[in-house]
Amino acid sequence: MNVHLPQTEEARMEAIELMGIKNNLVTPRNGEMLITATQDFITASYLISLKDVFYDRSQFTQICCYFCDANMHIEIPPPAIWRPVQLWTGKQIFSVLLRPNKNSPVLVNLRTKNKSFVPQEGRAPELCPNDGYVIIQNSEIMCGSIDKAIVGGSKSSSVLFFILKNYGGVAAAEVMNRLAKLCARWLGNRGFSIGINDVQASPELQDIKNHNIDTAYSQCDQLVEDSKLGRIANLPGQNLAETVESSMSGILSKVRETAGKICQKELSRHNAPVIMAVCGSKGSTLNVCQMVACVGQQIINSKRVQNGFVDRTLPHFLKHSV
């Protein structure tokens, strides 16, 4: 691999301008952001900005010190709650992060939906019970939680994209730098991990899952019996074997869907996998349901997993067990 070192001052300046990170935050292919928050940074942003998170003055100033250097001047905003104790919200931390003081030229004005937004007819979007509608006025977050759509997205809903478009790469890089410092240090002090309790199914869910599996197996056995007796009409474009396979795949897939709906109702919003799925840092609600409730029938090329070995799909299964 060749290494090219610019020799002259002109060559160094040209390399900085053409290859510098601040000048390459978006891809020329479609104008989307190349550098955004991911994984733990999104999780920390979401947890800090929840609507039930409050800090006293010492905690608020300590967290503000996470994202600043010793030479940065920070103006502390008025508290959100005055009596009986002065408290600041987690959203105010992000307001300070976007604009640390009045000398900062960055004024973000944005109205957008995050990943947890649920529309409802006749209700104002900012009254979403999931805190799913983000309103930022003059770099002050009025409502909404910060998730992947706000700091990790590459579209117009991203705060970083807004700053880059209106204030340039230097301002966007400074906000990214402060965000990375804040999330890494805050989450390192708080801690965030997944335990076995987060993915254990309740007895009620276990009973419902077992009942649904037994019912699905009975339906599949009946389907095989009906096919032998010629009671099944072929689906369009399929023979008898393909029709039976398609019907069995549909029956077995419903087991996961049913267990998944119950799983979503039972799990707490403080559950670690649920937090990651909701904020978009990692996984989805389907992955959470598969870990807690039921993996479900796996479909490959519109068919169930075929026997790759003698009388079994994989070598670690007993013969005729799957």
C-alpha positions, 0 to 999 in steps of 0.5 A: 500500500502506497502512502502519499505525503504532501511535501509543500504547504500548498499541497498540505492545504489542498489535502486538508480542504479536499480530504478533511473530515469537516468537508466530507460529512455528506456523500456526493452520491445522494447528499446523505450524511456519512457521519452520524450518531450510531448505537450507544450514542443514540441510546444515550441521547434517547435516555437523556431526553426522555420527558421524565428525566430531571436533574438538579443544578449540580447534576445538570452542570456536571453533565454539561461539563461532559461535552465541553472543554475547559475553555468553553463558556456555557450559559445555564438556562433557567430551570424547568421546575422552580418549586419545591426544588429547582430542576432541569430537564434532559432536553435542556442539556441538548439545548445547551449542547446545540447552543452553549452560549449566546455568542454561538450562531447556531439557531436550529428551528425544526419540526419533525417526527421521531421513530416513536411517533404515533399519529391520531386524528384530532390530536395535535402532533406535539401531544403524542403520548410517546413524546414522538414529535420533536419541536426545536425553536432557536436551538431550544428543544420544546418537546420530543425525545432524541432518537435515531431520526434526530441525530442518527438519520441522514435525511432532512429530519436530522438536526446534524443535517440541518446544521450542516446545510445552514451553518457549514461543516465546521459548526456541524462537526463541533456539535458532533464532537460535543454529542460524542463526548456527552453520550460516551461519558454519560452512558459510561457513568450510568451503565447500560447492559442486557441481563437474562431478566430482560428476555425472560418470558412471563408464565402467562406468555409462556402458556399462551405460546405453548398453546399456540404452538400446539394448536399450530401443530394440530392444524399442520397435521390436519393439513397433511391429512387433508392433502392425503385425502385430496380435500385441498384445492391447489393454489393458483400456479402451485401443485399440491406439495407447494400448496401444503407447504405455503399453507403450513408456513402461514400457519406457523408464522402466525405463532410468532405474530401472536406471541409478539403482540403479547410480548410488546404489551407485557415488556416495560419501557425500561427494558433494555432491548425495548429501549434500543428497538424504540430509539433505533440504536439496534434491533427491532421489536421483532428481534425483541419478540424473538428473544423473549417469546418465540423465534418463529418459523424460518422461511428460506426461498418461500419454504421451511428449512429443508433437511440438509442432513439425514432426517434433520435440518442441522447436525445438532438436532436429533433425527426426526426431532425437527 
